Amino acid sequence: MSESKETITVNVNVEMTADSLQAIVENAKKVEGRDEKGVYRIDTADKVSEMISQFILENDFERYAKNIENYPRGS
């Protein structure tokens, strides 16, 4: 099992496809369901944050960030 690392929260703007966002919203609705009044109570911004954070941790973004070859020039 991998060791647990300390993390921090960073607020950023993330570019993604509209289809990605639509998939997150649709799947979150399926997972969370409606409340007793039939209304979805899902904070989609929080769900996007959770999904991206999970992806970053599972796909070793730390290793990616440490590789200087991954940095675009002139940004």
PDB file of N, CA, C and O in Angstrom:
ATOM      1  N   MET A   1       0.844  -1.170   0.000  1.00  0.00           N
ATOM      2  CA  MET A   1       0.000   0.000   0.000  1.00  0.00           C
ATOM      3  C   MET A   1       0.892   1.236   0.000  1.00  0.00           C
ATOM      4  O   MET A   1       1.906   1.259   0.698  1.00  0.00           O
ATOM      5  N   SER A   2       0.535   2.266  -0.769  1.00  0.00           N
ATOM      6  CA  SER A   2       1.346   3.463  -0.843  1.00  0.00           C
ATOM      7  C   SER A   2       1.191   4.296   0.420  1.00  0.00           C
ATOM      8  O   SER A   2       0.153   4.281   1.081  1.00  0.00           O
ATOM      9  N   GLU A   3       2.267   5.028   0.733  1.00  0.00           N
ATOM     10  CA  GLU A   3       2.216   5.853   1.926  1.00  0.00           C
ATOM     11  C   GLU A   3       1.325   7.067   1.703  1.00  0.00           C
ATOM     12  O   GLU A   3       1.201   7.566   0.585  1.00  0.00           O
ATOM     13  N   SER A   4       0.719   7.528   2.766  1.00  0.00           N
ATOM     14  CA  SER A   4      -0.148   8.693   2.698  1.00  0.00           C
ATOM     15  C   SER A   4       0.718   9.937   2.741  1.00  0.00           C
ATOM     16  O   SER A   4       1.629  10.033   3.564  1.00  0.00           O
ATOM     17  N   LYS A   5       0.445  10.892   1.861  1.00  0.00           N
ATOM     18  CA  LYS A   5       1.214  12.125   1.813  1.00  0.00           C
ATOM     19  C   LYS A   5       0.335  13.291   2.215  1.00  0.00           C
ATOM     20  O   LYS A   5      -0.879  13.276   2.014  1.00  0.00           O
ATOM     21  N   GLU A   6       0.966  14.297   2.783  1.00  0.00           N
ATOM     22  CA  GLU A   6       0.249  15.513   3.143  1.00  0.00           C
ATOM     23  C   GLU A   6      -0.154  16.232   1.861  1.00  0.00           C
ATOM     24  O   GLU A   6       0.635  16.327   0.921  1.00  0.00           O
ATOM     25  N   THR A   7      -1.359  16.726   1.828  1.00  0.00           N
ATOM     26  CA  THR A   7      -1.845  17.457   0.659  1.00  0.00           C
ATOM     27  C   THR A   7      -2.297  18.852   1.074  1.00  0.00           C
ATOM     28  O   THR A   7      -2.544  19.121   2.250  1.00  0.00           O
ATOM     29  N   ILE A   8      -2.400  19.732   0.082  1.00  0.00           N
ATOM     30  CA  ILE A   8      -2.926  21.070   0.295  1.00  0.00           C
ATOM     31  C   ILE A   8      -4.003  21.317  -0.746  1.00  0.00           C
ATOM     32  O   ILE A   8      -4.034  20.652  -1.782  1.00  0.00           O
ATOM     33  N   THR A   9      -4.879  22.264  -0.479  1.00  0.00           N
ATOM     34  CA  THR A   9      -5.919  22.630  -1.425  1.00  0.00           C
ATOM     35  C   THR A   9      -5.472  23.878  -2.177  1.00  0.00           C
ATOM     36  O   THR A   9      -5.095  24.880  -1.571  1.00  0.00           O
ATOM     37  N   VAL A  10      -5.521  23.802  -3.513  1.00  0.00           N
ATOM     38  CA  VAL A  10      -5.146  24.923  -4.365  1.00  0.00           C
ATOM     39  C   VAL A  10      -6.345  25.255  -5.236  1.00  0.00           C
ATOM     40  O   VAL A  10      -6.882  24.377  -5.911  1.00  0.00           O
ATOM     41  N   ASN A  11      -6.768  26.501  -5.229  1.00  0.00           N
ATOM     42  CA  ASN A  11      -7.874  26.936  -6.080  1.00  0.00           C
ATOM     43  C   ASN A  11      -7.306  27.394  -7.416  1.00  0.00           C
ATOM     44  O   ASN A  11      -6.491  28.315  -7.469  1.00  0.00           O
ATOM     45  N   VAL A  12      -7.739  26.747  -8.494  1.00  0.00           N
ATOM     46  CA  VAL A  12      -7.219  27.043  -9.826  1.00  0.00           C
ATOM     47  C   VAL A  12      -8.358  27.040 -10.838  1.00  0.00           C
ATOM     48  O   VAL A  12      -9.460  26.571 -10.555  1.00  0.00           O
ATOM     49  N   ASN A  13      -8.072  27.567 -12.008  1.00  0.00           N
ATOM     50  CA  ASN A  13      -8.976  27.432 -13.143  1.00  0.00           C
ATOM     51  C   ASN A  13      -8.481  26.258 -13.967  1.00  0.00           C
ATOM     52  O   ASN A  13      -7.292  26.173 -14.276  1.00  0.00           O
ATOM     53  N   VAL A  14      -9.375  25.358 -14.323  1.00  0.00           N
ATOM     54  CA  VAL A  14      -9.014  24.161 -15.066  1.00  0.00           C
ATOM     55  C   VAL A  14      -9.776  24.146 -16.377  1.00  0.00           C
ATOM     56  O   VAL A  14     -10.989  24.356 -16.406  1.00  0.00           O
ATOM     57  N   GLU A  15      -9.058  23.896 -17.459  1.00  0.00           N
ATOM     58  CA  GLU A  15      -9.700  23.777 -18.762  1.00  0.00           C
ATOM     59  C   GLU A  15     -10.026  22.310 -19.003  1.00  0.00           C
ATOM     60  O   GLU A  15      -9.162  21.442 -18.879  1.00  0.00           O
ATOM     61  N   MET A  16     -11.270  22.046 -19.346  1.00  0.00           N
ATOM     62  CA  MET A  16     -11.703  20.683 -19.658  1.00  0.00           C
ATOM     63  C   MET A  16     -12.761  20.772 -20.747  1.00  0.00           C
ATOM     64  O   MET A  16     -13.294  21.844 -21.030  1.00  0.00           O
ATOM     65  N   THR A  17     -13.048  19.653 -21.337  1.00  0.00           N
ATOM     66  CA  THR A  17     -14.076  19.637 -22.376  1.00  0.00           C
ATOM     67  C   THR A  17     -15.461  19.752 -21.738  1.00  0.00           C
ATOM     68  O   THR A  17     -15.669  19.377 -20.584  1.00  0.00           O
ATOM     69  N   ALA A  18     -16.381  20.270 -22.509  1.00  0.00           N
ATOM     70  CA  ALA A  18     -17.770  20.343 -22.043  1.00  0.00           C
ATOM     71  C   ALA A  18     -18.315  18.942 -21.797  1.00  0.00           C
ATOM     72  O   ALA A  18     -19.104  18.736 -20.874  1.00  0.00           O
ATOM     73  N   ASP A  19     -17.903  17.978 -22.616  1.00  0.00           N
ATOM     74  CA  ASP A  19     -18.355  16.592 -22.435  1.00  0.00           C
ATOM     75  C   ASP A  19     -17.897  16.021 -21.097  1.00  0.00           C
ATOM     76  O   ASP A  19     -18.629  15.261 -20.462  1.00  0.00           O
ATOM     77  N   SER A  20     -16.680  16.386 -20.662  1.00  0.00           N
ATOM     78  CA  SER A  20     -16.195  15.922 -19.356  1.00  0.00           C
ATOM     79  C   SER A  20     -17.071  16.456 -18.241  1.00  0.00           C
ATOM     80  O   SER A  20     -17.476  15.711 -17.348  1.00  0.00           O
ATOM     81  N   LEU A  21     -17.364  17.750 -18.291  1.00  0.00           N
ATOM     82  CA  LEU A  21     -18.214  18.353 -17.264  1.00  0.00           C
ATOM     83  C   LEU A  21     -19.604  17.749 -17.282  1.00  0.00           C
ATOM     84  O   LEU A  21     -20.179  17.472 -16.229  1.00  0.00           O
ATOM     85  N   GLN A  22     -20.141  17.548 -18.461  1.00  0.00           N
ATOM     86  CA  GLN A  22     -21.473  16.954 -18.580  1.00  0.00           C
ATOM     87  C   GLN A  22     -21.485  15.545 -17.988  1.00  0.00           C
ATOM     88  O   GLN A  22     -22.443  15.168 -17.313  1.00  0.00           O
ATOM     89  N   ALA A  23     -20.438  14.770 -18.231  1.00  0.00           N
ATOM     90  CA  ALA A  23     -20.358  13.410 -17.688  1.00  0.00           C
ATOM     91  C   ALA A  23     -20.302  13.437 -16.162  1.00  0.00           C
ATOM     92  O   ALA A  23     -20.938  12.615 -15.502  1.00  0.00           O
ATOM     93  N   ILE A  24     -19.547  14.374 -15.603  1.00  0.00           N
ATOM     94  CA  ILE A  24     -19.463  14.487 -14.139  1.00  0.00           C
ATOM     95  C   ILE A  24     -20.834  14.803 -13.556  1.00  0.00           C
ATOM     96  O   ILE A  24     -21.252  14.183 -12.578  1.00  0.00           O
ATOM     97  N   VAL A  25     -21.532  15.758 -14.148  1.00  0.00           N
ATOM     98  CA  VAL A  25     -22.851  16.147 -13.647  1.00  0.00           C
ATOM     99  C   VAL A  25     -23.839  14.983 -13.762  1.00  0.00           C
ATOM    100  O   VAL A  25     -24.552  14.678 -12.806  1.00  0.00           O
ATOM    101  N   GLU A  26     -23.881  14.335 -14.922  1.00  0.00           N
ATOM    102  CA  GLU A  26     -24.822  13.226 -15.118  1.00  0.00           C
ATOM    103  C   GLU A  26     -24.540  12.074 -14.161  1.00  0.00           C
ATOM    104  O   GLU A  26     -25.464  11.527 -13.559  1.00  0.00           O
ATOM    105  N   ASN A  27     -23.274  11.704 -14.017  1.00  0.00           N
ATOM    106  CA  ASN A  27     -22.928  10.587 -13.137  1.00  0.00           C
ATOM    107  C   ASN A  27     -23.124  10.934 -11.671  1.00  0.00           C
ATOM    108  O   ASN A  27     -23.525  10.076 -10.884  1.00  0.00           O
ATOM    109  N   ALA A  28     -22.850  12.174 -11.289  1.00  0.00           N
ATOM    110  CA  ALA A  28     -23.087  12.593  -9.897  1.00  0.00           C
ATOM    111  C   ALA A  28     -24.571  12.501  -9.571  1.00  0.00           C
ATOM    112  O   ALA A  28     -24.940  12.095  -8.469  1.00  0.00           O
ATOM    113  N   LYS A  29     -25.420  12.873 -10.512  1.00  0.00           N
ATOM    114  CA  LYS A  29     -26.866  12.768 -10.290  1.00  0.00           C
ATOM    115  C   LYS A  29     -27.273  11.312 -10.096  1.00  0.00           C
ATOM    116  O   LYS A  29     -28.109  11.007  -9.246  1.00  0.00           O
ATOM    117  N   LYS A  30     -26.682  10.412 -10.882  1.00  0.00           N
ATOM    118  CA  LYS A  30     -27.009   8.993 -10.746  1.00  0.00           C
ATOM    119  C   LYS A  30     -26.557   8.449  -9.404  1.00  0.00           C
ATOM    120  O   LYS A  30     -27.271   7.668  -8.775  1.00  0.00           O
ATOM    121  N   VAL A  31     -25.382   8.854  -8.963  1.00  0.00           N
ATOM    122  CA  VAL A  31     -24.824   8.349  -7.711  1.00  0.00           C
ATOM    123  C   VAL A  31     -25.541   8.938  -6.499  1.00  0.00           C
ATOM    124  O   VAL A  31     -25.877   8.214  -5.561  1.00  0.00           O
ATOM    125  N   GLU A  32     -25.775  10.239  -6.516  1.00  0.00           N
ATOM    126  CA  GLU A  32     -26.366  10.925  -5.356  1.00  0.00           C
ATOM    127  C   GLU A  32     -27.881  10.790  -5.296  1.00  0.00           C
ATOM    128  O   GLU A  32     -28.451  10.672  -4.212  1.00  0.00           O
ATOM    129  N   GLY A  33     -28.533  10.808  -6.443  1.00  0.00           N
ATOM    130  CA  GLY A  33     -29.988  10.713  -6.473  1.00  0.00           C
ATOM    131  C   GLY A  33     -30.674  11.999  -6.043  1.00  0.00           C
ATOM    132  O   GLY A  33     -30.023  12.998  -5.738  1.00  0.00           O
ATOM    133  N   ARG A  34     -31.983  11.955  -6.025  1.00  0.00           N
ATOM    134  CA  ARG A  34     -32.803  13.111  -5.644  1.00  0.00           C
ATOM    135  C   ARG A  34     -33.124  13.062  -4.159  1.00  0.00           C
ATOM    136  O   ARG A  34     -33.102  12.000  -3.536  1.00  0.00           O
ATOM    137  N   ASP A  35     -33.423  14.239  -3.601  1.00  0.00           N
ATOM    138  CA  ASP A  35     -33.841  14.273  -2.207  1.00  0.00           C
ATOM    139  C   ASP A  35     -35.323  13.925  -2.105  1.00  0.00           C
ATOM    140  O   ASP A  35     -35.942  13.551  -3.101  1.00  0.00           O
ATOM    141  N   GLU A  36     -35.894  14.048  -0.907  1.00  0.00           N
ATOM    142  CA  GLU A  36     -37.289  13.671  -0.692  1.00  0.00           C
ATOM    143  C   GLU A  36     -38.272  14.521  -1.496  1.00  0.00           C
ATOM    144  O   GLU A  36     -39.419  14.120  -1.700  1.00  0.00           O
ATOM    145  N   LYS A  37     -37.826  15.693  -1.952  1.00  0.00           N
ATOM    146  CA  LYS A  37     -38.686  16.560  -2.772  1.00  0.00           C
ATOM    147  C   LYS A  37     -38.450  16.354  -4.270  1.00  0.00           C
ATOM    148  O   LYS A  37     -39.054  17.030  -5.102  1.00  0.00           O
ATOM    149  N   GLY A  38     -37.564  15.410  -4.599  1.00  0.00           N
ATOM    150  CA  GLY A  38     -37.289  15.121  -6.002  1.00  0.00           C
ATOM    151  C   GLY A  38     -36.274  16.046  -6.648  1.00  0.00           C
ATOM    152  O   GLY A  38     -36.181  16.122  -7.873  1.00  0.00           O
ATOM    153  N   VAL A  39     -35.503  16.759  -5.806  1.00  0.00           N
ATOM    154  CA  VAL A  39     -34.534  17.736  -6.309  1.00  0.00           C
ATOM    155  C   VAL A  39     -33.114  17.184  -6.120  1.00  0.00           C
ATOM    156  O   VAL A  39     -32.801  16.576  -5.096  1.00  0.00           O
ATOM    157  N   TYR A  40     -32.272  17.407  -7.120  1.00  0.00           N
ATOM    158  CA  TYR A  40     -30.862  17.052  -6.986  1.00  0.00           C
ATOM    159  C   TYR A  40     -30.165  18.112  -6.149  1.00  0.00           C
ATOM    160  O   TYR A  40     -30.298  19.303  -6.430  1.00  0.00           O
ATOM    161  N   ARG A  41     -29.432  17.706  -5.137  1.00  0.00           N
ATOM    162  CA  ARG A  41     -28.700  18.627  -4.257  1.00  0.00           C
ATOM    163  C   ARG A  41     -27.209  18.323  -4.370  1.00  0.00           C
ATOM    164  O   ARG A  41     -26.589  17.839  -3.424  1.00  0.00           O
ATOM    165  N   ILE A  42     -26.652  18.611  -5.526  1.00  0.00           N
ATOM    166  CA  ILE A  42     -25.246  18.308  -5.781  1.00  0.00           C
ATOM    167  C   ILE A  42     -24.521  19.600  -6.131  1.00  0.00           C
ATOM    168  O   ILE A  42     -24.959  20.348  -7.006  1.00  0.00           O
ATOM    169  N   ASP A  43     -23.421  19.857  -5.452  1.00  0.00           N
ATOM    170  CA  ASP A  43     -22.571  20.993  -5.795  1.00  0.00           C
ATOM    171  C   ASP A  43     -21.616  20.507  -6.884  1.00  0.00           C
ATOM    172  O   ASP A  43     -20.645  19.804  -6.604  1.00  0.00           O
ATOM    173  N   THR A  44     -21.902  20.887  -8.114  1.00  0.00           N
ATOM    174  CA  THR A  44     -21.107  20.366  -9.234  1.00  0.00           C
ATOM    175  C   THR A  44     -19.663  20.845  -9.172  1.00  0.00           C
ATOM    176  O   THR A  44     -18.763  20.115  -9.589  1.00  0.00           O
ATOM    177  N   ALA A  45     -19.416  22.037  -8.670  1.00  0.00           N
ATOM    178  CA  ALA A  45     -18.036  22.512  -8.538  1.00  0.00           C
ATOM    179  C   ALA A  45     -17.264  21.628  -7.560  1.00  0.00           C
ATOM    180  O   ALA A  45     -16.105  21.294  -7.808  1.00  0.00           O
ATOM    181  N   ASP A  46     -17.896  21.248  -6.454  1.00  0.00           N
ATOM    182  CA  ASP A  46     -17.255  20.345  -5.503  1.00  0.00           C
ATOM    183  C   ASP A  46     -17.003  18.976  -6.129  1.00  0.00           C
ATOM    184  O   ASP A  46     -15.962  18.364  -5.890  1.00  0.00           O
ATOM    185  N   LYS A  47     -17.952  18.500  -6.926  1.00  0.00           N
ATOM    186  CA  LYS A  47     -17.798  17.192  -7.568  1.00  0.00           C
ATOM    187  C   LYS A  47     -16.649  17.222  -8.568  1.00  0.00           C
ATOM    188  O   LYS A  47     -15.871  16.270  -8.643  1.00  0.00           O
ATOM    189  N   VAL A  48     -16.531  18.308  -9.339  1.00  0.00           N
ATOM    190  CA  VAL A  48     -15.410  18.450 -10.282  1.00  0.00           C
ATOM    191  C   VAL A  48     -14.097  18.445  -9.497  1.00  0.00           C
ATOM    192  O   VAL A  48     -13.144  17.770  -9.885  1.00  0.00           O
ATOM    193  N   SER A  49     -14.049  19.186  -8.411  1.00  0.00           N
ATOM    194  CA  SER A  49     -12.850  19.229  -7.575  1.00  0.00           C
ATOM    195  C   SER A  49     -12.483  17.838  -7.055  1.00  0.00           C
ATOM    196  O   SER A  49     -11.317  17.445  -7.105  1.00  0.00           O
ATOM    197  N   GLU A  50     -13.461  17.101  -6.565  1.00  0.00           N
ATOM    198  CA  GLU A  50     -13.223  15.740  -6.070  1.00  0.00           C
ATOM    199  C   GLU A  50     -12.680  14.839  -7.173  1.00  0.00           C
ATOM    200  O   GLU A  50     -11.732  14.083  -6.960  1.00  0.00           O
ATOM    201  N   MET A  51     -13.291  14.927  -8.352  1.00  0.00           N
ATOM    202  CA  MET A  51     -12.879  14.071  -9.467  1.00  0.00           C
ATOM    203  C   MET A  51     -11.444  14.375  -9.907  1.00  0.00           C
ATOM    204  O   MET A  51     -10.648  13.461 -10.120  1.00  0.00           O
ATOM    205  N   ILE A  52     -11.122  15.656 -10.040  1.00  0.00           N
ATOM    206  CA  ILE A  52      -9.776  16.037 -10.468  1.00  0.00           C
ATOM    207  C   ILE A  52      -8.755  15.660  -9.396  1.00  0.00           C
ATOM    208  O   ILE A  52      -7.683  15.151  -9.721  1.00  0.00           O
ATOM    209  N   SER A  53      -9.070  15.901  -8.129  1.00  0.00           N
ATOM    210  CA  SER A  53      -8.161  15.536  -7.040  1.00  0.00           C
ATOM    211  C   SER A  53      -7.901  14.040  -7.022  1.00  0.00           C
ATOM    212  O   SER A  53      -6.760  13.610  -6.857  1.00  0.00           O
ATOM    213  N   GLN A  54      -8.937  13.252  -7.189  1.00  0.00           N
ATOM    214  CA  GLN A  54      -8.781  11.796  -7.216  1.00  0.00           C
ATOM    215  C   GLN A  54      -7.898  11.384  -8.380  1.00  0.00           C
ATOM    216  O   GLN A  54      -7.010  10.546  -8.221  1.00  0.00           O
ATOM    217  N   PHE A  55      -8.133  11.963  -9.544  1.00  0.00           N
ATOM    218  CA  PHE A  55      -7.337  11.647 -10.727  1.00  0.00           C
ATOM    219  C   PHE A  55      -5.862  12.003 -10.512  1.00  0.00           C
ATOM    220  O   PHE A  55      -4.974  11.229 -10.868  1.00  0.00           O
ATOM    221  N   ILE A  56      -5.612  13.165  -9.934  1.00  0.00           N
ATOM    222  CA  ILE A  56      -4.234  13.613  -9.683  1.00  0.00           C
ATOM    223  C   ILE A  56      -3.520  12.650  -8.744  1.00  0.00           C
ATOM    224  O   ILE A  56      -2.374  12.278  -8.996  1.00  0.00           O
ATOM    225  N   LEU A  57      -4.179  12.242  -7.668  1.00  0.00           N
ATOM    226  CA  LEU A  57      -3.552  11.338  -6.711  1.00  0.00           C
ATOM    227  C   LEU A  57      -3.345   9.940  -7.292  1.00  0.00           C
ATOM    228  O   LEU A  57      -2.302   9.327  -7.064  1.00  0.00           O
ATOM    229  N   GLU A  58      -4.315   9.436  -8.030  1.00  0.00           N
ATOM    230  CA  GLU A  58      -4.225   8.078  -8.577  1.00  0.00           C
ATOM    231  C   GLU A  58      -3.235   7.960  -9.726  1.00  0.00           C
ATOM    232  O   GLU A  58      -2.717   6.875  -9.989  1.00  0.00           O
ATOM    233  N   ASN A  59      -2.966   9.072 -10.415  1.00  0.00           N
ATOM    234  CA  ASN A  59      -2.118   9.017 -11.606  1.00  0.00           C
ATOM    235  C   ASN A  59      -0.754   9.665 -11.400  1.00  0.00           C
ATOM    236  O   ASN A  59      -0.109  10.069 -12.368  1.00  0.00           O
ATOM    237  N   ASP A  60      -0.314   9.766 -10.164  1.00  0.00           N
ATOM    238  CA  ASP A  60       1.027  10.215  -9.797  1.00  0.00           C
ATOM    239  C   ASP A  60       1.409  11.542 -10.436  1.00  0.00           C
ATOM    240  O   ASP A  60       2.442  11.650 -11.097  1.00  0.00           O
ATOM    241  N   PHE A  61       0.567  12.549 -10.233  1.00  0.00           N
ATOM    242  CA  PHE A  61       0.856  13.889 -10.740  1.00  0.00           C
ATOM    243  C   PHE A  61       2.164  14.436 -10.162  1.00  0.00           C
ATOM    244  O   PHE A  61       2.850  15.230 -10.806  1.00  0.00           O
ATOM    245  N   GLU A  62       2.500  14.010  -8.957  1.00  0.00           N
ATOM    246  CA  GLU A  62       3.746  14.472  -8.338  1.00  0.00           C
ATOM    247  C   GLU A  62       4.949  14.118  -9.221  1.00  0.00           C
ATOM    248  O   GLU A  62       5.818  14.959  -9.451  1.00  0.00           O
ATOM    249  N   ARG A  63       4.998  12.902  -9.702  1.00  0.00           N
ATOM    250  CA  ARG A  63       6.081  12.474 -10.593  1.00  0.00           C
ATOM    251  C   ARG A  63       6.058  13.292 -11.875  1.00  0.00           C
ATOM    252  O   ARG A  63       7.105  13.715 -12.365  1.00  0.00           O
ATOM    253  N   TYR A  64       4.871  13.514 -12.416  1.00  0.00           N
ATOM    254  CA  TYR A  64       4.709  14.310 -13.633  1.00  0.00           C
ATOM    255  C   TYR A  64       5.211  15.740 -13.408  1.00  0.00           C
ATOM    256  O   TYR A  64       5.907  16.294 -14.259  1.00  0.00           O
ATOM    257  N   ALA A  65       4.857  16.337 -12.262  1.00  0.00           N
ATOM    258  CA  ALA A  65       5.246  17.709 -11.959  1.00  0.00           C
ATOM    259  C   ALA A  65       6.758  17.850 -11.756  1.00  0.00           C
ATOM    260  O   ALA A  65       7.325  18.905 -12.037  1.00  0.00           O
ATOM    261  N   LYS A  66       7.400  16.802 -11.276  1.00  0.00           N
ATOM    262  CA  LYS A  66       8.843  16.849 -11.041  1.00  0.00           C
ATOM    263  C   LYS A  66       9.650  16.722 -12.332  1.00  0.00           C
ATOM    264  O   LYS A  66      10.837  17.050 -12.342  1.00  0.00           O
ATOM    265  N   ASN A  67       9.045  16.261 -13.408  1.00  0.00           N
ATOM    266  CA  ASN A  67       9.742  16.071 -14.683  1.00  0.00           C
ATOM    267  C   ASN A  67       9.749  17.374 -15.472  1.00  0.00           C
ATOM    268  O   ASN A  67       8.706  17.806 -15.962  1.00  0.00           O
ATOM    269  N   ILE A  68      10.903  17.996 -15.598  1.00  0.00           N
ATOM    270  CA  ILE A  68      11.014  19.293 -16.272  1.00  0.00           C
ATOM    271  C   ILE A  68      10.581  19.243 -17.729  1.00  0.00           C
ATOM    272  O   ILE A  68      10.217  20.271 -18.300  1.00  0.00           O
ATOM    273  N   GLU A  69      10.613  18.077 -18.333  1.00  0.00           N
ATOM    274  CA  GLU A  69      10.198  17.924 -19.730  1.00  0.00           C
ATOM    275  C   GLU A  69       8.702  18.178 -19.921  1.00  0.00           C
ATOM    276  O   GLU A  69       8.259  18.409 -21.046  1.00  0.00           O
ATOM    277  N   ASN A  70       7.933  18.139 -18.860  1.00  0.00           N
ATOM    278  CA  ASN A  70       6.490  18.348 -18.936  1.00  0.00           C
ATOM    279  C   ASN A  70       6.080  19.815 -18.880  1.00  0.00           C
ATOM    280  O   ASN A  70       4.891  20.125 -18.947  1.00  0.00           O
ATOM    281  N   TYR A  71       7.045  20.718 -18.759  1.00  0.00           N
ATOM    282  CA  TYR A  71       6.735  22.143 -18.656  1.00  0.00           C
ATOM    283  C   TYR A  71       6.794  22.812 -20.028  1.00  0.00           C
ATOM    284  O   TYR A  71       7.847  22.833 -20.666  1.00  0.00           O
ATOM    285  N   PRO A  72       5.655  23.363 -20.487  1.00  0.00           N
ATOM    286  CA  PRO A  72       5.661  24.052 -21.780  1.00  0.00           C
ATOM    287  C   PRO A  72       6.449  25.356 -21.683  1.00  0.00           C
ATOM    288  O   PRO A  72       6.445  26.020 -20.647  1.00  0.00           O
ATOM    289  N   ARG A  73       7.099  25.700 -22.733  1.00  0.00           N
ATOM    290  CA  ARG A  73       7.875  26.953 -22.767  1.00  0.00           C
ATOM    291  C   ARG A  73       6.961  28.111 -23.162  1.00  0.00           C
ATOM    292  O   ARG A  73       6.022  27.935 -23.939  1.00  0.00           O
ATOM    293  N   GLY A  74       7.240  29.277 -22.630  1.00  0.00           N
ATOM    294  CA  GLY A  74       6.534  30.487 -23.011  1.00  0.00           C
ATOM    295  C   GLY A  74       5.127  30.630 -22.471  1.00  0.00           C
ATOM    296  O   GLY A  74       4.329  31.383 -23.030  1.00  0.00           O
ATOM    297  N   SER A  75       4.800  29.922 -21.394  1.00  0.00           N
ATOM    298  CA  SER A  75       3.445  30.019 -20.822  1.00  0.00           C
ATOM    299  C   SER A  75       3.342  31.174 -19.878  1.00  0.00           C
ATOM    300  O   SER A  75       2.279  31.410 -19.304  1.00  0.00           O
TER     301      SER A  75
END
